[in-house]
């Protein structure tokens, strides 16, 4: 509904397989554990970078259902948060 009314949307996802099936208008995928989409707590630089990438997708992606893999990796094994 938002897109139909001229308001672009973007999803920031940590579930690539689900995102590929849903086909939101624009999705950026981050290979982080669920619940940590924008990175670790207090990692403001990484958080701003991912947000900027998502906003850039609003400006540049014209193909519906686009799924963009962002280059950021979680530094440790996924699992229980260790601070």
Buried (B, 14 or more C-beta within 10 A) or exposed (E): EEEEEEEBEBBBBBBBEEBEEEEBBBBBBBEBBEEBBBBBEEBEEBBEBBEEBBEEBBEEBEEEEBBBEBEBEBEEEEEEEEE
